[in-house]
Structures are given as C-alpha cells and as structure tokens.
Amino acid sequence: MDIGTKDSPEIHLARRVQEKYKLSPPIDVEALLRIYAELKYEPIPIAGVDGVSLGLKVPGKKPSVIINSHNPPARLRFTEAHELGHILIPWHMGSILDHLDSDGADQHDSYWTQEQEANNFAAELLMPTQWIANLITKEKNFARCHQQVCEGCEVSPLAAANNLISHLPPNLVYVCEFQGKVDFSGRTE
C-alpha cells in the first residue's frame, strides 16, 4: 500500500466522507459501506481476491459488493473501505475484481492505478492523517504508536506500519514480529 500524496483527490474524498458523517476511529466502515452498496460476505475461491465491486456508477442502481469472508477481521475492514473507495471515487466505473496487493504487476496500468487510489482512500478513511499526527505528537515511542494505530483504528499491523511510514521522521528502520519471527520490516524515507 503506497499512501498517495496528502493532496491526492482520493485522500481529499476520504476526508470529506469523514467530515460528512463526523467519523473518527474506529470507523464503522461496514455500516458506511451499506449506505452506498448492497453488501455480501462470501468465500471467494480465487487466490488473492479480497473483494468485488459490481455495477459501479450504473444510473439508478446501487452497486453490489462482495467481500471475501475467509479473511481476518482487520483485512475485511480494509477491504470494506477499499471497496467504498471504488464506489465513491468518481472515475472508478463498471465492475472491479480487487487484489489489494499487486505482487509485482505493472503498477502504471489503469487497473493498478485505481487499486492504489482505493487503497489510499481506505487508509485515509480508517487511519485519518490528523488522528495519526495527533497520536505521534503525544506518543514518542513509535512501537507504542504503531500498537495504538492497530488497536484504535482496528487495522492490521502491516496497514498501520504502511500508513505510519509517511508520517514518521526520516531514516527509521522498523521490524514487526509475530510469535517470535519477523512478520515484516521496512524503513521511512
């Protein structure tokens, strides 16, 4: 998940949604998505597919969203927010079979551009920039900050780390472990 620029249209749109519905973490993204779409949770038997959006921007018709019910709760929440992004971002149309991770595909084609925009929307909706900035100001221990983002926003450790990277000082290296093994690592710019 590559967080878009703070001025990107999809991030502005997520902030407008937060403002309209007076949202703060943890956001009830499922209830929000149900306002805009018919929502179903079903097993999706295609590896790597987290959600499907059908009938985007069809006049007079509410789109349908299917979320892969096999995923853990934090992944479901991110997928719900991601699908909401597809619904609300004006130039995302038709039907979209979503892979949240590109796995090395050409990041410059229009499909992956739309996927990245939906990811950016989801990250901003679930983990608002202002909320993150306030947290970083209060909490100087970045490990505790990461834990608070995971818990306060109800997101996965990876989603929290990817979002925090854009808000932390440069030249920091981090490692997240799970059950005594490195789960993922990274660095700030």
Beta strands, then each sheet from edge to edge (+ up, - down):
strand 1: 38-42
strand 2: 51-56
strand 3: 64-68
strand 4: 94-98
strand 5: 173-178
strand 6: 181-187
sheet 1: 1+ 3+ 2- 4+
sheet 2: 5+ 6-
end
